[in-house]
Amino acid sequence: MYTSKITGLGYYVPENVVTNDDLSKLMDTNDAWIQERTGIKERRHIKKGDGNSTSKMGVKAAKIALERAGITKDDIDMIVFATLSPDMYFPGGGVEVQEMMEMRTIPALDVRNQCSGFVYALSVADQYIKTGMCKNVLVIGAENHSGGLDFTTRGRSVSVIFGDGAGAAVVSRGDAEGSGILSTHLHSEGQYKNELALQGPSTEYWVPQIIEDDPQENIPYYPYMNGQFVFKHAIVRFSEVIKEGLDANNLKVADIDMLIPHQANLRISQFIQQKLGLGDDQVFNNIQKYGNTTAASIPIALTEAWEAGKIKKGDLVVLAAFGSGFTWGSAIIRW
Ligand code: UT7
């Protein structure tokens, strides 16, 4: 078995900043509610004509990650692309990245695991590297949420939370035992699939049916979230899967140098921090600036933490995510 490690990180967010006050002009909401319930101050939204899309933002993040890894696009053996908001229904974002970056005819795999998409994608990359199938895998998490949210009062409990952006990591064959990605831990519980979902258009609910039904009454083309229900499950699963990862490596919570939780809600991150007894310098949050960017949230936060010098060689870095599906997971990394 080989070892695998993250050798390059990058992120990209659209320039267009949307504050809570901006949203309060579109719907019945306010800065105090949003900050108190979620911690979010602003987020980035793609602006029509700014040249961004889910895949295009993914490419921008990927180019930075590649440069930092010190390799070129021709060294990449596989693309794993995580998103819930692809540019097209099919094919996926992975092939768009392959095309835009003019890469070889390498495999391009799309991962559809929503908020835990990046951890799932990283786990796939990890397996391909450890078995020797690939030497370098490009992992991308990217989302264009603003293209599909209900910006009226009807959708306010969801639409104030989400933002656009992309993050990328190059995962490469490692050189030392006991360092790099030590393990990944993935879970799902499909019985809760409807608690956080976008129903259609889908093969079960295709466009003519949506048009035939009263679009004012039934809005399956906007995401639905049972917020409190998701919140309650999130705080349990986050803690569980972090501990599961630590146990698998004979590590303790006190060994964590940096926890990067999926940026779902600042209150969720703070709850986990408190439950695990971690200090402020052991947890990184940036939801205040970007909102919840789903599959992009961990690679954006990981990149920012690394850029700020908060992650150093030898540090124990833990990634953890929970979201729609439900799906959740963690990655334990010795940097
Ligand atoms: O990333 C994937 C996983 N996602 C999560 O983990 C999200 C988990 N859930 C949450 O983060 C929170 O449940 C929310 C932020 C979504 C909502 O916060 P909450 O404290 O659970 O609020 P709530 O849904 O119970 O709503 C409380 C009140 C309601 O009014 P009434 O019924 O008490 O009169 C809502 O209608 O707040 C109202 N409300 C709003 N008010 C102002 C809902 N959205 C808004 C809004 N602005 N944007």
Residues whose N, C-alpha, C, O or C-beta is under 5 A from the ligand:
A	BS01	UT7	D28 T29 N30 W33 R37 T38 C115 R156 S157 V160 G227 Q228 V230 F231 A234 A264 N265 N292 F322 G323 S324
